[in-house]
Amino acid sequence: MANILIVDDDPDIVAALRIYLSSEDYGIRSASTGREALDALARGGVDLVLMDVMMPEMDGIEATARLREEYNIPVILLTAKSES
């Protein structure tokens, strides 16, 4: 079973993704900040990261850059940001 780390500060988005992905037999972990994501990665066992771009404390872009310094794990960036 592959383990996915969902990183998003919106608990409703995390809950929805958890429902969809766990029904496909993925192991799900979650973090609400970029710093929590890096801590979760340090504990190991993550195969894919779904990372929100806009988060407080450390945004998804910075967290991904720091992640890349140590890990070669696939990352999919999620965003609700739009251009006007």
C-alpha positions, 0 to 999 in steps of 0.5 A: 500500500502506498502512503500519501501525505496530504498537506493543507491548512483547510481541514475540509479539504484534508477530509475530502481527500482522505475519503477519496484516497482511502477508498482506493486503499492508500494509507493517508497521513496529514499535516496542516503546515509545511513545517509539519510536513517536513516533520512527517517526512522525517519519520519516513514511509511517505510515497507521495505528497499532495501539497497546498500552495497557500498555507500559513507559517511555511507555504507549499512552495518553500516546503517543497524546496526544503523537501527537495534538499533531502528527499526525492518523493513525488509532490503534487501541488494543489492550489485554489489561487486564481488570477484576476 
